[in-house]
Amino acid sequence: MTGPYGWWRRKTTPAKVETYTRWSFHFFIAVEVLGVGLPVVGHVPPGLAGRLVAMVAVHAVAVAVTASLALDWTRGRRAQPMGALCALAALTVVLAVTALLPHRYGPAGTGAGTAVGTVYGGLFCWGGGMQALGLRSRRRTFAVVSGFACGAALIAVPLGVPWPLAVVTGLMVFLGGGFLALTCIFSLWLLNCVYELDEARETRARLAVAEERLRFGRDMHDVLGRNLSVISLKSELAVQLARRGRPEAVEQMIEVQRIAQESQREVRAVVRGYREADLGAELSGAQGVLSAAGIDCEVRAETAGLPADVQSALGWVVREATTNVLRHGDASRCRVALRTLEGRAVLTVENDGLSAAPDGGGGSGLAGLRERLAAVGGTLEAGPVPGERFLVVAEVPLRQEVSGVTS
């Protein structure tokens, strides 16, 4: 899928949350201009109103840039942007003082004092609250917001604001800046939680693979460990008997040969069991895992009567498709269906996560599935379909039925 929507759908869930969070902070430009700058229009002379709105717009852009840098720092992509935070604080003070100067020197127009006071307090609210994005300590964030509130109150008095009104202004800055700081802290906490959950899911998948490798290693050790020890002892005994010219050496080597052949059969049985996948178990496991991940999973399948090799091949398709829905997709629904049509078993795995292609759509996972299906005469098709869905279709001929008809 192409276009902006396709770009969004190809993103992972953590990347989507990060993009949403980042653009929410960018949207603060409009919120600050609309909430702090535009209300002065009509209450002060047009020239002064234009300058105040322009100052608020400059401050809003600085807030958005600082937020973007702080977000990169939070994700570990750059150093802590202390320079940007300090620059934002200095710019906030300069613009706020400049906005309040008309109050000191008598602006024209009714309500001018309230208008410039709104800009003054709004700049301090946004400048102090957004500092939370660049600070990890909640105590330090509280201290910074409190400092901006006290500074707003203390600076206002020399500029002609009565001290009771200055105290109220400081309190409003504390409340407004504190609300913005809490909003920033919650947004960053939510973003970090999403990334940590995604990392935990990846870790769980790696642990599952490691556990399966350990299981296979234990099985191989149990099968070969004792037999190899017996082979070693009997071979040593046969060597000693042969050196003495004893005929029992031949019997010992025959026994070694028998144990080696038995070990070979056992190893093949272990490997065969490791490679084969039980279709019924895979279908049940897929439904359980997807449901646990919050994905609505519906399974409609009847495995009775299918040959063992067909079940094994289709079981691997279910396993691989389920893994990729969890790891690469962003699905909310998944449907698994198995039906028999004209002597062929047809398995379909359909979900609404377009990025859930095995190994990105062309890796070793998809190639491995095709090889497994090709061994039983089957085919595999995978790709996006209309309706914002991804579909995997595996078809395998029922060899036993076909051979029975043709033979």
Sequence and secondary structure as in RCSB ss.txt:
>XXXX:A:sequence
MTGPYGWWRRKTTPAKVETYTRWSFHFFIAVEVLGVGLPVVGHVPPGLAGRLVAMVAVHAVAVAVTASLALDWTR
GRRAQPMGALCALAALTVVLAVTALLPHRYGPAGTGAGTAVGTVYGGLFCWGGGMQALGLRSRRRTFAVVSGFAC
GAALIAVPLGVPWPLAVVTGLMVFLGGGFLALTCIFSLWLLNCVYELDEARETRARLAVAEERLRFGRDMHDVLG
RNLSVISLKSELAVQLARRGRPEAVEQMIEVQRIAQESQREVRAVVRGYREADLGAELSGAQGVLSAAGIDCEVR
AETAGLPADVQSALGWVVREATTNVLRHGDASRCRVALRTLEGRAVLTVENDGLSAAPDGGGGSGLAGLRERLAA
VGGTLEAGPVPGERFLVVAEVPLRQEVSGVTS
>XXXX:A:secstr
  HHHHHHHTS HHHHHHHHHHHHHHHHHHHHIIIIIGGGBTTB HHHHHHHHHHHHHHHHHHHHHHHHHHHHHT
TSS   HHHHHHHHHHHHHHHHHHHHHHHT  SSTTHHHHHHHHHHHHHHHHHHGGGGG   HHHHHHHHHHHHH
HHHHHHTTTT  HHHHHHHHHHHHHHHHHHHHHHHHHHHHHHHHHHHHHHHHHHHHHHHHHHHHHHHHHHHHHHH
HHHHHHHHHHHHHHHHHHTT THHHHHHHHHHHHHHHHHHHHHHHHHHHH   HHHHHHHHHHHHHHTT EEEEE
   TT  HHHHHHHHHHHHHHHHHHHHH   SEEEEEEEEETTEEEEEEEES TT  GGGGTSHHHHHHHHHHHH
TT EEEEEEETTTEEEEEEEEE HHHHHHHH 
